[in-house]
Amino acid sequence: MKRLTLVRHAKSSWTSNAAADRDRPLSDRGERDARKMGTRLLARKARPSLIVSSPALRAQATAKTIAGILGYPLEFLHLEQQLYLASPDEAIAVICEQQDDFSDLMLFGHNPGLTDLANRLFPELKLDNLPTTSVVAGDFDTSHWGRLPEAGAVLAYYDYPKNSEILLIED
């Protein structure tokens, strides 16, 4: 069994002096939402064995904030160039390349690719847009990341910062 958690980066700042899209930092709201979702993931007992992030500053900052809250060693956070504005196929290629020793992968990326990927893996979601700092987690009936596209998937949860529903905490 493999657990995959998709996380869209938190809200970025459009007012910074960043020359390139990759260099946009988180906004104040983005920083708050990243902490909020990290706390919710901690309450759900999320324990990623591997965190992989887009190298964009906003994705890295979101990943580092959540990793810190979860107690994940920041020195093991892996930046993957292919995840910057990745299509679903590009993200799946990154997932499939991971070592099978890792059972719980948390992947940080961008829209529209993450929305499309979440809908492909979990068609019951039928999302138009994965909001910033959204989390989609699911379990796959496989012991090999390379077989994830064919594995049976079960949605564990979908959460986002403005979600006001009572969260059911997994055992």
Secondary structure by P-SEA (a helix, b strand, c coil): cbbbbbbccccccccccccccccccccaaaaaaaaaaaaaaaaacccccbbbbcccaaaaaaaaaaaaaacccccccccccccccccaaaaaaaaaaccccccbbbbbbccaaaaaaaaaaccccccccccccbbbbbcccccccccccccbbbbcccccccccccccccc
